[in-house]
C-alpha cells in the first residue's frame, strides 16, 4: 500500500472535537478500496488558554414581555446602546454596548432596571479540535474492545443504506456544527458521499439554518461538521469510502460555527430551538466552551437545552478535550448525554474529559498513546504515532470530509471527543428508528436509559466517573427496544402554577400516563432559574400540589415528572408564579369607649381604622389600676361594638382592643375604664 505525504493541521483556538475516519462494514472489496485511499490526519486541539470568552462589545438581554418595542429602543438609545438582532425563539436580543463602556459595567446597569428580566455576556463557543494518529479504518465499529458493536445491528446489506436489520431509518439527527457539504458551495464542492443522498438532508423550507451567514443553506466551510455528520449517516454499502453508523437516518445540519471553528452562544441556543421545532429527534453537539465556563454564565443556553429536552429531543454532546475532571458545557447540562472518548483498546483517551457528569464513552481515537508521548505529539504521523491494532495506520476515527486548505475530499482520520459524540448520537438514532418501526415513541430519558443500561461496562463495576456507564454498544442497545423494553411513564403536561397567598402556590397538571408510581415536584427560585431541586412526591393519579411555607414576593419556577420502577418520564413544561406581598398588619382602632349598662354588663365601642383586619381582639383586667390583661373575646372584621356580660356588680374593669390579620396584630387602643352599677 502506498501512502501519500500526510498533512497534519493544528487548529488554533478551536474548541470543537474533530475527527474523521473511514471504515468497512464487512465487505472485503470495500475494505480494499478504503485502504487504497489517501489518509490525512488531524490532531486534537484544546481551546487556547487566552482564547476570547465572549463577543466584545455585545451583551444578550431579555426585556419584560409586555414592554413595548418603542420603550425598549428608547431605553437603549438613552444609554447609548442599540439592538443588533432579536431572537424569535428565545426572546433575547443582541445589543451593542455603548462605545467605550466595558460589557460587565453595562450589564450591571441593565440588570438594575425593572424592565430587564435577564442579561448576560454573549459567550463564544468553540469546536474541540482533533488529536494524533493511531487507528486503522473504522475500527470504531468493529474492534472487540473499543468498537461500538454495530455490525450485527445492521444485519445484511441489500443495497446502499438498505439493511435487513436497523440503520436509523425514520430518525432525524440535528448536527449543530460547521455545516454539511451536502451541495457545492463557493470553493467547496459537493461531498461525493452526498451526491445521491439529498433525501437524507432534512432542511425546513425557507428557514435560516446557517446562523453564521443568516441564510437557508448550512454549507460547511471547515470540514468538521461534514466529518461528524458522516459518522452518523455516511452513505454506506455504495462501494466507495466509509460507512455511517445510522446510515438510514436523516441529517439536519445547522451551522453555528464559522470557517475557523468558532461561534456565538446566542446562535447555539437558536440552533437548539430550530432543531426541536423542526422535527429532530436527536441533537449532536461536538462543540463546547473554554474550560472553567460555568452553567451560571450560560442561562440562555440552559433554557434552550431544557426547551429541546421537554420537546422530546435526545441531546448528545462531546465531553471536551482538556483531560479535565468535568464535562464541558453544553455536555455538562443534566439534560444532555455527555460523551467521553476512548481508544482502540477501549480505554479512555488521554485527552478526554471525564467526571460525574459523564454518561457514556465512545470511540474518539488517540493518535498518541498518552500526554507523555512527546515524540508523537511533536512529530506525529508518519514518524511517531499510536497503532494499537498494528495496521500501520494512525488510530483515529475515519470518515469523509475535505481539506479546508484545498477543498478536496478524501477520508480523514480525526480524533477527539467530537468524534465520540456522534457515535452515541447515531446509536440513539438506531434505537429511535427501531422503536418507531414498532409503533413506540421514546422520550430522551427512555433513550438515555436504554443506552446506559446496555453499555459495555468499563472501569469500576457499574457507574464510575471515568467511563460513565460504559462504552456504547449499538447491538445491545437495540436488543432493549421492543416488548421487553422498560416502559417509563409519559411526561405530565399543562403544568400551571397559581398564587394562593404570600406563602402558598398551588400547582396542577395533566396526567398523561397510565403506569406511573407517582410524580416528583421540582422547584427553583428566580424567574430564569434552571437548577431545580425536588421538593415533594405525590402518588399515582394525583394532579395537584399545594406548595406552602414560601417567602413573600418571591418568584418560583416548577417542573413535574412522573416515575415508576422502569424509570423517569421527561419533565413537564416549566411554570412560574410569584407569591403575593406579605400583608401589612392592620392599623390600630381608636376612640374606645366603655359604658356601664347594668350591674353585670359593660358596652364597648370603637372606631375601625383598618381595611385589612381579620377581626379585633378584646382584652380586659379587673381593678382600677390593673395591668394583667387577658383576651376575653374576638370579633370579626368591621365590627365596632361588643357587650361584655356576666360581670360582677359595682366592680371596676379596664379594657383595651387591637386589630389583627395574618401579618400580625395592630397596636392597642388607649385603655378605658368602667364600673358596673350597684
Secondary structure, 3 states (H helix, E strand, C coil): CCCCCCCEECCCCCECCCCCCCCCCCCHHHHHHHHCCCEEEECCCCCCCCCCCEEEEEEEEEECCCCCHHHHHHHHHHCCCEEEEECCCCCCEEEECCCCCCHHHHHHHHHCCCCEEEEEEEEEEEEECCCCCCCCCCHHHHCCCCCCCCHHHHCCEEECCEECCCCCCCCEEEEEECCCCCCCECCECCCHHHCCCHHHECCCCCCCCECCCCECCCCCCCCHHHHHHHHHHCCCCCCCCCCCCCCCCEEEEEECCCCCCEEEHHHHHHHHHHHHHCCCCEEEECEECCCCCCHHHCHHHHHHHHHHHHCCCEEEEECCCCCCCCCCCCCCCCCEEEEEEECCCCCECCCCCCCCCEEEEEECCCCCCCCCCHHHHHHCCCCCCCCCCCCCCCCCEEEEEECCCCCCEEEEEECCHHHHHHHHHHHHHHHHHHHHHCCCCCCHHHHHHHHHHHCECCCCCCCECCCECCECCHHHHHHCCCCCCCCCCCCCEEEEEEECCCCCEEEEEECCCCCCCEEEEEEEECCCCCCCEEEEEEECCCCEEEECCCCCCCEEEEEEEEEECCEECCCCCCEEEECCCCCCCCCCCEEEEEEECCCCCEEEEEECCCCCCCEEEEEEEECCCCCCCEEEEEEECCCCEEEECCCCCCCEEEEEEEEEECCEECCCCCCEEEECCC
